[in-house]
C-alpha cells in the first residue's frame, strides 16, 4: 500500500501539469515540412515518455552484458566447487591412509599480534 503513495503523488502532479498547460503549440518534424498542433502538456509528457523508454532500453542492453557475465561467473564457481569437492574426496580417501599420509599435520595459521 505504501508503495502506491509515490505513484499517486506523481500522477496527481502530472494531472495538474496537464490541466495547467492546455494551450496549443506547433511541433515541426525536421527534415520534413510536417507540422502539427498539440497541447503543450501532451508535447512535454510524450517527450518525457520517449526519453524514459530510450533510457530504459539503454539500461536493458547494458544489463544483458552484465547478465551474461554473471552467468559465466556462476558457471566458473560451480566448476571450482566441483573441483574442490573432488580434491577433498581424494584427500580423505583410504589410499592416503594406507600410505601414512593421513597423519600429516597441517601447519597452524599465523595470527597477527593482538592490538594493545
Order of alpha helices (4+ residues) and beta strands (2+ residues): alpha-beta-beta-alpha-alpha
